[in-house]
Amino acid sequence: MAKLQRAGIQAFGVNPAAVDSHAKYATKLGFNFPLLSDPDRVIARAYHALKDDGHGIQRSVYGVKRDGTIAFAQRGAPPVDEIVAALGGTS
């Protein structure tokens, strides 16, 4: 997170859980970024993050520039330096 913050990048997560459960989940895991609720999996579907069963979520990382263009897209947990570089920052 420190590398993202130094590069001026705002991270956030998207999760299918309801909003009321996010606070407990974020606190439990020590998240210091906002979580968005996607119970109908609309965001997951739009970003091709659904698993083959159409219900489960595949961890996916997207870097979206301020103008809305996607500068980075990768499944899994890519290195932070790659994300920062794709968004034009330095880590």
C-alpha positions, 0 to 999 in steps of 0.5 A: 500500500505504501508504494501505491500511496507514494505514487498517488494511486488510490486502491480499493477492493470490490467484494460480493458481500453486503455493505454491512459486513464490509466494516467487520471484514476490513477491520479483521484483515486490517485493510486500509482501503475502501471496499465496494459492495457488488452483491449482484456481481455486476462489477465482477462480470464487467471486469471478467472476474467471475470464475467459470461457475459464474458465481465465484470471484477470481482475484483480479487487479485492474489499474484504471487511469483518471481518464477511465482507461484501463492501463493494467489488468491481471488475475491473481496478485501481480507485483505492486511495481508492475501496477505502479509502472503501468499507471505511470507512477514510480514505486 
